[in-house]
Amino acid sequence: MAFIRPYKPTDWDDMSHICRATLPPSLDASEISKRLSPYLWTHPYPLLSPQSCFILDDGAGRAVGYVIGHADVRRMAQDYTAYTELVGGTSTDIPGVLPASLATARREVGPCPAQLDVLEPWNFPADPDSSSPYPPVNETCLLQQAYNPRWLLLESAKTELKAKVVEAYPAIMHIDLLPSHQAAGWGRKMINAFLQAIAAEGARGLHIGISGENTKVVAFYERCGFRVEPGGEIEGGVWMVRDVE
C-alpha cells in the first residue's frame, strides 16, 4: 500500500521520471525541456531543503509522487551556490547526492551560460516547416534559470509583481504524482504534510505557480485553501497563494 515518507537520496532517479512524466504538452514536446526540467523544478529542493520534501512511496520503495519546496525562497536563493556546485562544479562529494546522480546531473545540464543577468526569451520563433504545434524552447533560457536563483525563484523578466508575491508569500511548493496515483486523495495528504513541515520552520505564506496548460487543477488548490493571485497571467500561467497556519 502506498504511503508518504521523507525524501531519500535514492529517490533521485524516480523524481526525475515523475517530473518528466507530468510535464505540460509544450514541454513534453521538447527534448531540451524534458532533459532539463528536473533540474529547475525538482532537484534543487531536496538538496537545499530535504526536511520539507516528501515522497509518495508505492509500498515497494518506488517513488510515484512527490511534494517538495522550501520555507523561504529568499533564504534558498542565498544558499543556491550549493546547487550550482552540484550541476556545474567539480566536487565529487556533495552530501545527500549519490555519485551516480551527480554524474548524471552534470552530463544532462552542462556548463553555465556565458551571461545570467539578462534572461533570454523562453521560446525561439516558431519554425513554419516544423510539424510541432509548439515553438522551440530556448535551452539557454532554461539554463539561466537553473544557474541563477534570481530567475528561478525571485523575479520575473515580464513583471515586477512576482517579486511582491515572493515577499508576501515566501514559501514555495511543487507537487507531482504519476497518473496511476492521481485522483485518490494523495495530493491533499501530501500538501498537508508539506504545510506542517514549513510551518515548523516558521513559514507564514506560500506561493505556487501553475502552467497555463494545466489550469484544470486550480479548483483542486482552491479546495486546499489556495487563492488566485493576479499577475500570473502575464507569464501565461496562474499564481496561487495561501496562508500557512
MDAnalysis code that builds the backbone (N, CA, C; Angstrom):
import MDAnalysis as mda
import numpy as np

u = mda.Universe.empty(735, n_residues=245, atom_resindex=np.repeat(np.arange(245), 3), trajectory=True)
u.add_TopologyAttr("name", ["N", "CA", "C"] * 245)
u.add_TopologyAttr("resid", np.arange(1, 246))
u.add_TopologyAttr("resname", ["MET", "ALA", "PHE", "ILE", "ARG", "PRO", "TYR", "LYS", "PRO", "THR", "ASP", "TRP", "ASP", "ASP", "MET", "SER", "HIS", "ILE", "CYS", "ARG", "ALA", "THR", "LEU", "PRO", "PRO", "SER", "LEU", "ASP", "ALA", "SER", "GLU", "ILE", "SER", "LYS", "ARG", "LEU", "SER", "PRO", "TYR", "LEU", "TRP", "THR", "HIS", "PRO", "TYR", "PRO", "LEU", "LEU", "SER", "PRO", "GLN", "SER", "CYS", "PHE", "ILE", "LEU", "ASP", "ASP", "GLY", "ALA", "GLY", "ARG", "ALA", "VAL", "GLY", "TYR", "VAL", "ILE", "GLY", "HIS", "ALA", "ASP", "VAL", "ARG", "ARG", "MET", "ALA", "GLN", "ASP", "TYR", "THR", "ALA", "TYR", "THR", "GLU", "LEU", "VAL", "GLY", "GLY", "THR", "SER", "THR", "ASP", "ILE", "PRO", "GLY", "VAL", "LEU", "PRO", "ALA", "SER", "LEU", "ALA", "THR", "ALA", "ARG", "ARG", "GLU", "VAL", "GLY", "PRO", "CYS", "PRO", "ALA", "GLN", "LEU", "ASP", "VAL", "LEU", "GLU", "PRO", "TRP", "ASN", "PHE", "PRO", "ALA", "ASP", "PRO", "ASP", "SER", "SER", "SER", "PRO", "TYR", "PRO", "PRO", "VAL", "ASN", "GLU", "THR", "CYS", "LEU", "LEU", "GLN", "GLN", "ALA", "TYR", "ASN", "PRO", "ARG", "TRP", "LEU", "LEU", "LEU", "GLU", "SER", "ALA", "LYS", "THR", "GLU", "LEU", "LYS", "ALA", "LYS", "VAL", "VAL", "GLU", "ALA", "TYR", "PRO", "ALA", "ILE", "MET", "HIS", "ILE", "ASP", "LEU", "LEU", "PRO", "SER", "HIS", "GLN", "ALA", "ALA", "GLY", "TRP", "GLY", "ARG", "LYS", "MET", "ILE", "ASN", "ALA", "PHE", "LEU", "GLN", "ALA", "ILE", "ALA", "ALA", "GLU", "GLY", "ALA", "ARG", "GLY", "LEU", "HIS", "ILE", "GLY", "ILE", "SER", "GLY", "GLU", "ASN", "THR", "LYS", "VAL", "VAL", "ALA", "PHE", "TYR", "GLU", "ARG", "CYS", "GLY", "PHE", "ARG", "VAL", "GLU", "PRO", "GLY", "GLY", "GLU", "ILE", "GLU", "GLY", "GLY", "VAL", "TRP", "MET", "VAL", "ARG", "ASP", "VAL", "GLU"])
u.atoms.positions = np.array([
    [0.840, -1.199, 0.000],
    [0.000, 0.000, 0.000],
    [0.876, 1.250, 0.000],
    [0.478, 2.248, -0.764],
    [1.240, 3.491, -0.854],
    [1.222, 4.241, 0.476],
    [2.278, 5.006, 0.713],
    [2.364, 5.817, 1.924],
    [3.309, 6.988, 1.678],
    [3.179, 8.013, 2.512],
    [4.013, 9.213, 2.401],
    [5.186, 9.082, 3.370],
    [6.369, 9.403, 2.903],
    [7.570, 9.323, 3.729],
    [8.521, 10.461, 3.353],
    [9.539, 10.704, 4.176],
    [10.537, 11.720, 3.816],
    [11.351, 11.302, 2.589],
    [11.872, 12.288, 1.896],
    [12.759, 12.075, 0.749],
    [14.045, 11.369, 1.169],
    [14.542, 10.510, 0.284],
    [15.847, 9.875, 0.457],
    [16.668, 10.089, -0.826],
    [18.006, 10.163, -0.727],
    [18.820, 10.353, -1.935],
    [18.575, 9.296, -3.012],
    [18.158, 8.098, -2.630],
    [17.890, 7.049, -3.620],
    [16.632, 7.323, -4.445],
    [15.883, 8.373, -4.096],
    [14.678, 8.738, -4.859],
    [15.001, 9.583, -6.090],
    [16.241, 9.984, -6.253],
    [16.633, 10.962, -7.279],
    [16.116, 10.576, -8.669],
    [16.412, 9.350, -9.122],
    [16.024, 8.955, -10.481],
    [14.509, 8.872, -10.630],
    [13.828, 8.355, -9.609],
    [12.367, 8.298, -9.674],
    [11.776, 9.700, -9.769],
    [12.365, 10.652, -9.052],
    [11.853, 12.020, -9.099],
    [12.054, 12.641, -10.470],
    [13.181, 12.342, -11.108],
    [13.386, 12.813, -12.481],
    [12.297, 12.273, -13.389],
    [12.005, 10.990, -13.237],
    [10.970, 10.365, -14.075],
    [9.606, 10.994, -13.825],
    [9.252, 11.214, -12.562],
    [7.949, 11.801, -12.237],
    [7.821, 13.191, -12.857],
    [8.865, 13.999, -12.707],
    [8.846, 15.350, -13.287],
    [8.614, 15.290, -14.793],
    [9.367, 14.444, -15.478],
    [9.270, 14.365, -16.932],
    [7.947, 13.762, -17.388],
    [7.409, 12.832, -16.602],
    [6.161, 12.165, -16.988],
    [4.948, 13.053, -16.795],
    [5.086, 14.155, -16.062],
    [3.933, 15.019, -15.768],
    [4.099, 16.420, -16.354],
    [5.006, 16.586, -17.306],
    [5.195, 17.894, -17.932],
    [3.980, 18.290, -18.763],
    [3.702, 19.591, -18.880],
    [2.648, 20.039, -19.789],
    [3.047, 19.761, -21.232],
    [2.075, 19.716, -22.141],
    [2.360, 19.301, -23.520],
    [3.482, 20.070, -24.211],
    [3.558, 21.383, -24.014],
    [4.575, 22.155, -24.720],
    [5.985, 21.776, -24.292],
    [6.171, 21.417, -23.017],
    [7.492, 20.993, -22.538],
    [7.745, 19.531, -22.883],
    [6.708, 18.725, -22.830],
    [6.855, 17.312, -23.173],
    [7.259, 17.134, -24.628],
    [6.895, 18.100, -25.472],
    [7.235, 18.025, -26.895],
    [8.673, 18.425, -27.183],
    [9.388, 18.917, -26.179],
    [10.747, 19.425, -26.362],
    [11.744, 18.529, -25.648],
    [12.677, 17.955, -26.381],
    [13.696, 17.108, -25.764],
    [14.576, 17.918, -24.814],
    [14.830, 19.172, -25.155],
    [15.614, 20.041, -24.275],
    [14.893, 20.223, -22.945],
    [13.607, 20.498, -23.007],
    [12.832, 20.711, -21.789],
    [12.768, 19.440, -20.948],
    [12.557, 18.305, -21.587],
    [12.484, 17.059, -20.834],
    [13.811, 16.744, -20.148],
    [14.909, 17.085, -20.796],
    [16.221, 16.838, -20.195],
    [16.468, 17.739, -19.003],
    [16.086, 19.007, -19.108],
    [16.457, 19.988, -18.091],
    [15.411, 20.211, -17.004],
    [14.160, 19.889, -17.259],
    [13.093, 20.238, -16.310],
    [13.348, 19.775, -14.876],
    [13.810, 18.541, -14.635],
    [14.031, 18.155, -13.233],
    [15.054, 19.018, -12.516],
    [15.944, 19.637, -13.273],
    [16.999, 20.434, -12.654],
    [16.558, 21.867, -12.362],
    [15.378, 22.229, -12.833],
    [14.795, 23.514, -12.465],
    [13.767, 23.352, -11.350],
    [12.869, 22.397, -11.478],
    [11.682, 22.349, -10.627],
    [11.642, 21.179, -9.649],
    [12.668, 20.356, -9.661],
    [12.656, 19.200, -8.764],
    [13.910, 19.131, -7.888],
    [15.051, 18.904, -8.474],
    [16.239, 18.561, -7.696],
    [16.808, 19.654, -6.793],
    [16.608, 20.945, -7.070],
    [17.154, 21.930, -6.121],
    [16.567, 21.789, -4.713],
    [15.329, 21.354, -4.610],
    [14.647, 21.380, -3.311],
    [15.141, 20.312, -2.340],
    [15.232, 19.041, -2.737],
    [15.758, 18.073, -1.770],
    [17.210, 18.317, -1.402],
    [17.970, 18.963, -2.289],
    [19.348, 19.287, -1.924],
    [19.400, 20.402, -0.886],
    [18.574, 21.440, -1.065],
    [18.653, 22.630, -0.220],
    [17.656, 22.627, 0.927],
    [16.628, 21.787, 0.863],
    [15.633, 21.749, 1.934],
    [15.037, 20.344, 2.078],
    [15.864, 19.349, 2.374],
    [15.353, 17.975, 2.433],
    [14.277, 17.778, 3.497],
    [14.296, 18.609, 4.537],
    [13.323, 18.444, 5.625],
    [11.905, 18.784, 5.206],
    [11.730, 19.460, 4.079],
    [10.385, 19.790, 3.606],
    [10.049, 19.082, 2.291],
    [10.706, 17.966, 2.031],
    [10.466, 17.206, 0.810],
    [9.959, 15.806, 1.168],
    [8.828, 15.429, 0.567],
    [8.180, 14.169, 0.903],
    [7.863, 13.385, -0.371],
    [7.904, 12.072, -0.208],
    [7.706, 11.139, -1.313],
    [6.427, 10.335, -1.089],
    [5.678, 10.104, -2.162],
    [4.623, 9.095, -2.133],
    [5.253, 7.794, -2.610],
    [5.422, 6.864, -1.688],
    [6.047, 5.563, -1.952],
    [4.949, 4.574, -2.349],
    [5.190, 3.782, -3.384],
    [4.166, 2.838, -3.849],
    [4.016, 1.622, -2.933],
    [4.792, 1.585, -1.860],
    [4.746, 0.456, -0.939],
    [5.861, -0.536, -1.156],
    [6.578, -0.360, -2.266],
    [7.697, -1.248, -2.589],
    [9.005, -0.468, -2.714],
    [8.990, 0.779, -2.241],
    [10.206, 1.584, -2.261],
    [10.338, 2.523, -3.441],
    [9.404, 2.466, -4.384],
    [9.490, 3.311, -5.577],
    [8.680, 4.586, -5.367],
    [9.275, 5.718, -5.702],
    [8.573, 6.997, -5.622],
    [7.621, 7.125, -6.802],
    [6.350, 7.406, -6.494],
    [5.349, 7.604, -7.548],
    [4.748, 9.012, -7.471],
    [5.256, 9.812, -6.559],
    [4.832, 11.191, -6.417],
    [5.740, 11.903, -5.438],
    [5.709, 13.216, -5.471],
    [6.487, 13.989, -4.508],
    [5.831, 15.330, -4.258],
    [6.076, 15.863, -3.060],
    [5.788, 17.254, -2.756],
    [7.077, 17.823, -2.186],
    [7.546, 18.894, -2.794],
    [8.849, 19.459, -2.455],
    [8.727, 20.972, -2.398],
    [9.670, 21.604, -1.745],
    [9.639, 23.056, -1.685],
    [10.601, 23.582, -0.652],
    [10.375, 24.811, -0.252],
    [11.248, 25.486, 0.707],
    [10.411, 26.469, 1.502],
    [10.750, 26.642, 2.774],
    [10.002, 27.551, 3.638],
    [10.219, 29.015, 3.282],
    [11.300, 29.335, 2.572],
    [11.588, 30.733, 2.226],
    [12.535, 30.765, 1.040],
    [12.022, 31.129, -0.137],
    [12.857, 31.131, -1.334],
    [13.956, 32.183, -1.272],
    [13.773, 33.201, -0.450],
    [14.840, 34.195, -0.300],
    [16.054, 33.564, 0.367],
    [15.795, 32.740, 1.375],
    [16.896, 32.020, 2.017],
    [17.460, 30.942, 1.079],
    [16.584, 30.313, 0.320],
    [17.039, 29.317, -0.649],
    [17.984, 29.946, -1.672],
    [17.653, 31.160, -2.127],
    [18.496, 31.845, -3.096],
    [19.883, 32.135, -2.519],
    [19.939, 32.463, -1.240],
    [21.225, 32.717, -0.595],
    [22.085, 31.459, -0.532],
    [21.424, 30.302, -0.432],
    [22.141, 29.036, -0.326],
    [22.339, 28.349, -1.674],
    [21.934, 28.996, -2.754],
    [21.833, 28.323, -4.046],
    [23.175, 27.899, -4.633],
    [24.250, 28.493, -4.152],
    [25.571, 28.102, -4.642],
    [25.803, 26.601, -4.473],
    [25.241, 26.033, -3.415],
    [25.387, 24.590, -3.198],
    [24.779, 23.798, -4.350],
    [23.716, 24.345, -4.948],
    [23.099, 23.638, -6.064],
    [23.886, 23.841, -7.356],
    [24.341, 25.048, -7.615],
    [25.134, 25.259, -8.830],
    [26.437, 24.482, -8.766],
    [26.942, 24.251, -7.561],
    [28.122, 23.404, -7.417],
    [27.792, 21.966, -7.812],
    [26.570, 21.552, -7.543],
    [26.164, 20.197, -7.926],
    [26.141, 20.054, -9.441],
    [25.441, 20.960, -10.134],
    [25.238, 20.775, -11.574],
    [26.438, 21.221, -12.412],
    [27.223, 22.159, -11.898],
    [28.307, 22.673, -12.728],
    [29.665, 22.683, -12.087],
    [29.776, 22.218, -10.848],
    [31.034, 22.280, -10.131],
    [31.913, 21.076, -10.351],
    [32.942, 20.976, -9.545],
    [33.907, 19.897, -9.690],
    [33.942, 18.964, -8.491],
    [33.202, 19.318, -7.428],
    [33.199, 18.470, -6.244],
    [32.574, 17.114, -6.560],
    [33.167, 16.069, -6.011],
    [32.624, 14.722, -6.201],
    [31.956, 14.204, -4.927],
    [31.859, 15.046, -3.920],
    [31.269, 14.630, -2.646],
    [30.313, 15.710, -2.166],
    [29.046, 15.590, -2.568],
    [28.014, 16.535, -2.151],
    [27.042, 15.786, -1.262],
    [26.935, 16.157, 0.008],
    [26.059, 15.427, 0.929],
    [24.625, 15.328, 0.409],
    [24.070, 14.137, 0.502],
    [22.684, 13.934, 0.084],
    [22.504, 13.612, -1.378],
    [23.604, 13.538, -2.138],
    [23.517, 13.222, -3.565],
    [24.440, 12.042, -3.859],
    [23.888, 10.985, -4.414],
    [24.696, 9.815, -4.735],
    [25.621, 10.125, -5.907],
    [26.820, 9.535, -5.944],
    [27.763, 9.819, -7.033],
    [27.176, 9.608, -8.427],
    [26.376, 8.563, -8.605],
    [25.782, 8.318, -9.925],
    [24.827, 9.438, -10.318],
    [24.060, 9.937, -9.349],
    [23.134, 11.042, -9.619],
    [23.899, 12.305, -9.954],
    [25.003, 12.525, -9.266],
    [25.840, 13.693, -9.535],
    [26.385, 13.647, -10.958],
    [26.871, 12.494, -11.364],
    [27.412, 12.349, -12.718],
    [26.327, 12.574, -13.768],
    [25.135, 12.039, -13.524],
    [24.025, 12.231, -14.461],
    [23.648, 13.699, -14.565],
    [23.579, 14.386, -13.431],
    [23.213, 15.797, -13.425],
    [24.186, 16.611, -14.268],
    [25.455, 16.389, -14.089],
    [26.442, 17.192, -14.832],
    [26.450, 16.866, -16.318],
    [26.125, 15.631, -16.652],
    [26.033, 15.267, -18.064],
    [24.797, 15.891, -18.705],
    [23.673, 15.902, -17.986],
    [22.422, 16.373, -18.570],
    [22.304, 17.894, -18.558],
    [22.914, 18.561, -17.585],
    [22.788, 20.022, -17.500],
    [23.860, 20.722, -18.322],
    [25.103, 20.439, -18.060],
    [26.167, 21.082, -18.802],
    [26.588, 22.400, -18.189],
    [27.466, 23.141, -18.866],
    [28.064, 24.339, -18.280],
    [27.101, 25.513, -18.151],
    [27.490, 26.425, -17.288],
    [26.724, 27.654, -17.063],
    [26.758, 28.536, -18.306],
    [25.644, 29.180, -18.670],
    [25.653, 30.122, -19.802],
    [26.639, 31.271, -19.579],
    [27.023, 31.911, -20.654],
    [28.019, 32.981, -20.577],
    [27.525, 34.162, -19.764],
    [26.233, 34.460, -19.817],
    [25.692, 35.565, -19.020],
    [24.381, 35.144, -18.379],
    [24.163, 35.632, -17.159],
    [22.985, 35.264, -16.385],
    [22.106, 36.453, -16.025],
    [22.557, 37.672, -16.314],
    [21.864, 38.856, -15.815],
    [20.646, 39.258, -16.640],
    [20.643, 38.945, -17.924],
    [19.519, 39.269, -18.805],
    [18.913, 37.956, -19.278],
    [17.676, 37.700, -18.850],
    [17.041, 36.433, -19.179],
    [16.611, 36.415, -20.644],
    [17.033, 35.400, -21.361],
    [16.653, 35.260, -22.762],
    [15.193, 34.819, -22.878],
    [14.582, 34.974, -24.053],
    [13.196, 34.528, -24.236],
    [13.055, 33.027, -24.013],
    [11.886, 32.624, -23.530],
    [11.608, 31.213, -23.262],
    [11.616, 30.394, -24.549],
    [11.048, 30.967, -25.618],
    [10.946, 30.251, -26.892],
    [11.661, 30.995, -28.003],
    [12.099, 30.237, -29.009],
    [12.513, 30.805, -30.278],
    [11.267, 30.961, -31.166],
    [11.335, 31.786, -32.201],
    [10.188, 31.874, -33.122],
    [9.841, 30.510, -33.704],
    [8.559, 30.285, -33.915],
    [8.108, 29.003, -34.457],
    [8.692, 28.760, -35.836],
    [9.058, 27.530, -36.103],
    [9.582, 27.126, -37.404],
    [8.400, 26.756, -38.303],
    [8.166, 27.496, -39.374],
    [6.991, 27.201, -40.222],
    [7.053, 25.826, -40.870],
    [8.249, 25.231, -40.934],
    [8.390, 23.915, -41.551],
    [8.300, 22.776, -40.533],
    [8.147, 23.129, -39.268],
    [8.102, 22.105, -38.233],
    [6.692, 21.535, -38.114],
    [6.611, 20.241, -37.795],
    [5.315, 19.607, -37.581],
    [4.805, 19.808, -36.161],
    [5.656, 20.333, -35.270],
    [5.243, 20.539, -33.884],
    [4.371, 21.781, -33.769],
    [3.294, 21.735, -32.963],
    [2.461, 22.924, -32.765],
    [3.082, 23.922, -31.790],
    [4.234, 23.575, -31.203],
    [4.845, 24.422, -30.187],
    [6.162, 25.002, -30.697],
    [6.407, 26.272, -30.430],
    [7.700, 26.853, -30.820],
    [8.827, 26.224, -30.025],
    [10.026, 26.182, -30.586],
    [11.138, 25.522, -29.888],
    [11.533, 26.257, -28.611],
    [11.864, 25.490, -27.581],
    [12.274, 26.048, -26.297],
    [13.735, 26.461, -26.363],
    [14.026, 27.601, -25.772],
    [15.375, 28.157, -25.756],
    [16.169, 27.510, -24.615],
    [17.117, 26.667, -24.943],
    [17.903, 25.961, -23.933],
    [18.652, 26.927, -23.014],
    [19.169, 28.013, -23.569],
    [19.903, 28.967, -22.743],
    [19.023, 29.576, -21.670],
    [17.770, 29.865, -21.994],
    [16.840, 30.420, -21.009],
    [16.657, 29.459, -19.843],
    [16.482, 28.176, -20.134],
    [16.327, 27.197, -19.067],
    [17.591, 27.098, -18.227],
    [18.739, 27.121, -18.877],
    [19.996, 27.040, -18.141],
    [20.226, 28.292, -17.289],
    [19.829, 29.454, -17.792],
    [19.955, 30.671, -16.993],
    [19.156, 30.549, -15.695],
    [18.003, 29.913, -15.767],
    [17.195, 29.721, -14.566],
    [17.802, 28.658, -13.647],
    [18.329, 27.597, -14.242],
    [18.941, 26.549, -13.432],
    [20.149, 27.061, -12.657],
    [20.868, 28.023, -13.226],
    [22.093, 28.522, -12.607],
    [21.895, 29.813, -11.818],
    [20.740, 30.459, -11.969],
    [20.550, 31.752, -11.319],
    [19.227, 31.774, -10.552],
    [19.280, 31.776, -9.212],
    [18.030, 31.762, -8.441],
    [17.187, 33.012, -8.611],
    [17.793, 34.078, -9.104],
    [17.019, 35.299, -9.355],
    [15.865, 34.999, -10.294],
    [16.142, 34.272, -11.378],
    [15.111, 33.987, -12.375],
    [14.277, 32.774, -11.998],
    [14.882, 31.815, -11.335],
    [14.149, 30.607, -10.974],
    [13.183, 30.839, -9.822],
    [13.573, 31.682, -8.856],
    [12.832, 31.778, -7.607],
    [12.265, 33.149, -7.271],
    [12.967, 34.221, -7.646],
    [12.679, 35.526, -7.053],
    [11.986, 36.524, -7.956],
    [12.321, 36.539, -9.225],
    [11.842, 37.604, -10.108],
    [11.298, 37.035, -11.409],
    [10.641, 37.910, -12.148],
    [10.167, 37.607, -13.493],
    [10.709, 38.665, -14.439],
    [11.059, 38.246, -15.631],
    [11.512, 39.205, -16.633],
    [10.346, 39.981, -17.234],
    [9.102, 39.549, -16.947],
    [7.930, 40.158, -17.573],
    [7.170, 41.102, -16.649],
    [7.305, 40.924, -15.337],
    [6.515, 41.747, -14.427],
    [7.197, 41.873, -13.073],
    [7.050, 43.027, -12.448],
    [7.592, 43.237, -11.114],
    [6.705, 42.620, -10.028],
    [5.527, 42.145, -10.421],
    [4.602, 41.582, -9.441],
    [5.147, 40.313, -8.798],
    [5.970, 39.555, -9.516],
    [6.498, 38.306, -8.967],
    [7.289, 38.574, -7.686],
    [8.120, 39.594, -7.684],
    [8.915, 39.906, -6.500],
    [8.030, 40.251, -5.311],
    [6.890, 40.895, -5.566],
    [5.972, 41.250, -4.486],
    [5.284, 40.012, -3.914],
    [4.949, 39.064, -4.783],
    [4.350, 37.816, -4.316],
    [5.347, 37.048, -3.453],
    [6.577, 36.981, -3.903],
    [7.621, 36.287, -3.146],
    [7.821, 36.930, -1.779],
    [7.780, 38.241, -1.726],
    [7.976, 38.939, -0.453],
    [6.833, 38.654, 0.520],
    [5.619, 38.597, 0.012],
    [4.457, 38.393, 0.882],
    [4.222, 36.921, 1.217],
    [4.589, 36.018, 0.302],
    [4.342, 34.583, 0.475],
    [5.625, 33.829, 0.105],
    [6.646, 33.893, 0.936],
    [7.981, 33.445, 0.526],
    [8.185, 31.932, 0.411],
    [7.325, 31.121, 0.990],
    [7.477, 29.675, 0.819],
    [7.024, 29.270, -0.584],
    [7.574, 28.154, -1.075],
    [7.227, 27.658, -2.409],
    [7.023, 26.156, -2.349],
    [6.174, 25.642, -3.242],
    [5.871, 24.217, -3.259],
    [5.691, 23.735, -4.693],
    [6.160, 22.510, -4.952],
    [5.873, 21.795, -6.197],
    [5.349, 20.416, -5.825],
    [4.313, 19.974, -6.483],
    [3.771, 18.643, -6.233],
    [3.475, 17.970, -7.564],
    [3.896, 16.710, -7.699],
    [3.639, 15.934, -8.906],
    [3.366, 14.488, -8.514],
    [2.375, 13.884, -9.145],
    [2.062, 12.472, -8.951],
    [1.901, 11.804, -10.310],
    [2.399, 10.590, -10.411],
    [2.166, 9.827, -11.628],
    [0.668, 9.586, -11.798],
    [0.188, 9.464, -13.041],
    [-1.261, 9.263, -13.266],
    [-1.836, 8.092, -12.484],
    [-1.045, 7.059, -12.252],
    [-1.542, 5.879, -11.540],
    [-1.966, 6.181, -10.114],
    [-1.491, 7.307, -9.558],
    [-1.803, 7.631, -8.164],
    [-2.499, 8.991, -8.031],
    [-3.011, 9.503, -9.129],
    [-3.780, 10.736, -9.084],
    [-5.244, 10.426, -8.758],
    [-5.959, 11.476, -8.302],
    [-7.393, 11.374, -8.010],
    [-7.704, 10.289, -6.992],
    [-6.792, 10.097, -6.029],
    [-7.004, 9.090, -4.996],
    [-6.851, 9.682, -3.600],
    [-6.835, 11.011, -3.521],
    [-6.728, 11.674, -2.226],
    [-5.318, 11.922, -1.742],
    [-4.318, 11.472, -2.500],
    [-2.942, 11.632, -2.042],
    [-2.471, 13.077, -2.127],
    [-2.938, 13.814, -3.104],
    [-2.477, 15.189, -3.272],
    [-2.729, 16.028, -2.032],
    [-3.924, 15.980, -1.508],
    [-4.261, 16.764, -0.320],
    [-3.433, 16.315, 0.891],
    [-3.248, 15.001, 1.046],
    [-2.459, 14.494, 2.166],
    [-1.002, 14.949, 2.062],
    [-0.462, 14.964, 0.855],
    [0.922, 15.382, 0.673],
    [1.078, 16.876, 0.946],
    [0.115, 17.660, 0.495],
    [0.162, 19.092, 0.765],
    [0.109, 19.348, 2.266],
    [-0.728, 18.609, 2.985],
    [-0.809, 18.788, 4.433],
    [0.516, 18.449, 5.108],
    [1.187, 17.394, 4.646],
    [2.493, 17.041, 5.206],
    [3.496, 18.158, 4.963],
    [3.455, 18.725, 3.778],
    [4.370, 19.822, 3.447],
    [4.073, 21.057, 4.300],
    [2.803, 21.388, 4.447],
    [2.428, 22.559, 5.231],
    [2.892, 22.432, 6.682],
    [2.748, 21.263, 7.255],
    [3.208, 21.052, 8.616],
    [4.715, 21.256, 8.725],
    [5.445, 20.786, 7.713],
    [6.902, 20.906, 7.742],
    [7.356, 22.357, 7.661],
    [6.756, 23.134, 6.763],
    [7.225, 24.516, 6.631],
    [6.699, 25.398, 7.764],
    [5.550, 25.033, 8.336],
    [5.054, 25.773, 9.497],
    [6.026, 25.620, 10.662],
    [6.599, 24.424, 10.799],
    [7.571, 24.192, 11.864],
    [8.832, 25.023, 11.676],
    [9.080, 25.469, 10.440],
    [10.240, 26.323, 10.161],
    [9.884, 27.810, 10.241],
    [8.642, 28.104, 10.561],
    [8.231, 29.491, 10.718],
    [7.605, 30.122, 9.501],
    [7.320, 29.342, 8.461],
    [6.698, 29.901, 7.261],
    [5.286, 30.387, 7.562],
    [4.900, 31.521, 6.960],
    [3.562, 32.074, 7.162],
    [2.801, 32.284, 5.861],
    [3.491, 32.228, 4.722],
    [2.821, 32.420, 3.445],
    [3.469, 31.578, 2.367],
    [2.662, 30.990, 1.475],
    [3.124, 30.037, 0.470],
    [2.605, 30.431, -0.900],
    [3.464, 30.338, -1.920],
    [3.010, 30.585, -3.284],
    [3.364, 29.390, -4.175],
    [2.567, 29.217, -5.230],
    [2.820, 28.189, -6.231],
    [2.557, 28.791, -7.605],
    [3.134, 28.177, -8.623],
    [2.875, 28.572, -9.998],
    [2.265, 27.417, -10.765],
    [1.298, 27.705, -11.600],
    [0.605, 26.680, -12.378],
    [0.721, 27.022, -13.857],
    [1.090, 26.047, -14.640],
    [1.193, 26.244, -16.084],
    [-0.155, 26.623, -16.681],
    [-0.118, 27.494, -17.667],
    [-1.345, 27.850, -18.364],
    [-1.984, 26.677, -19.083],
    [-1.231, 25.602, -19.258],
    [-1.761, 24.393, -19.894],
    [-2.394, 23.445, -18.873],
    [-2.374, 23.821, -17.599],
    [-2.857, 22.911, -16.560],
    [-3.798, 23.613, -15.582],
    [-4.555, 24.581, -16.074],
    [-5.416, 25.356, -15.178],
    [-6.577, 24.542, -14.606],
    [-6.789, 23.335, -15.091],
    [-7.838, 22.485, -14.526],
    [-7.580, 22.177, -13.053],
    [-6.326, 22.322, -12.592],
    [-6.004, 21.992, -11.193],
    [-6.289, 23.159, -10.249],
    [-6.643, 24.318, -10.779],
    [-6.890, 25.481, -9.923],
    [-7.976, 25.172, -8.898],
    [-9.043, 24.529, -9.312],
    [-10.149, 24.222, -8.393],
    [-9.685, 23.314, -7.256],
    [-8.805, 22.364, -7.565],
    [-8.271, 21.491, -6.511],
    [-7.498, 22.305, -5.474],
    [-6.647, 23.194, -5.940],
    [-5.870, 24.005, -4.998],
    [-6.765, 24.943, -4.198],
    [-7.822, 25.430, -4.807],
    [-8.760, 26.258, -4.046],
    [-9.384, 25.455, -2.909],
    [-9.678, 24.213, -3.145],
    [-10.225, 23.363, -2.082],
    [-9.196, 23.098, -0.990],
    [-7.932, 23.270, -1.328],
    [-6.850, 23.084, -0.354],
    [-6.454, 24.401, 0.318],
    [-7.245, 25.461, 0.117],
    [-7.001, 26.714, 0.811],
    [-6.239, 27.758, 0.039],
    [-5.883, 27.490, -1.206],
    [-5.169, 28.466, -2.035],
    [-6.161, 29.414, -2.701],
    [-5.688, 30.563, -3.094],
    [-6.482, 31.516, -3.860],
    [-5.614, 32.101, -4.978],
    [-6.259, 32.482, -6.066],
    [-5.542, 33.028, -7.216],
    [-5.003, 34.412, -6.883],
    [-3.739, 34.633, -7.238],
    [-3.096, 35.936, -7.053],
    [-2.883, 36.554, -8.433],
    [-3.424, 37.767, -8.688],
    [-3.260, 38.384, -10.010],
    [-1.788, 38.546, -10.384],
    [-1.513, 38.367, -11.660],
    [-0.170, 38.566, -12.187],
    [0.377, 37.375, -12.932],
    [-0.045, 36.186, -12.551],
    [0.466, 35.004, -13.222],
    [0.104, 34.937, -14.690],
    [-1.038, 35.531, -15.035],
    [-1.469, 35.521, -16.439],
    [-0.497, 36.264, -17.340],
    [0.271, 37.205, -16.789],
    [1.273, 37.924, -17.575],
    [2.342, 36.967, -18.084],
    [2.595, 35.927, -17.295],
    [3.576, 34.916, -17.685],
    [2.932, 33.724, -18.389],
    [1.627, 33.808, -18.635],
    [0.944, 32.717, -19.312],
    [0.526, 31.584, -18.402],
    [0.442, 31.863, -17.099],
    [0.058, 30.826, -16.153],
    [-0.854, 31.380, -15.076],
    [-0.831, 30.741, -13.917],
    [-1.639, 31.155, -12.770],
    [-0.749, 31.113, -11.535],
    [-0.794, 32.197, -10.730],
    [-0.151, 32.175, -9.423],
    [-1.232, 31.946, -8.378],
    [-0.912, 31.134, -7.384],
    [-1.832, 30.932, -6.274],
    [-1.059, 31.057, -4.958],
    [-1.742, 31.540, -3.923],
    [-1.113, 31.759, -2.622],
    [-2.021, 31.247, -1.530],
    [-1.446, 30.999, -0.383],
    [-2.246, 30.668, 0.799],
    [-1.435, 31.002, 2.036],
    [-2.166, 31.262, 3.116],
    [-1.528, 31.450, 4.398],
    [-1.144, 30.089, 4.975],
    [-0.077, 30.068, 5.734],
    [0.356, 28.845, 6.409],
    [-0.030, 28.994, 7.882],
    [-0.889, 28.140, 8.341],
    [-1.413, 28.252, 9.697],
    [-0.590, 27.450, 10.694],
])
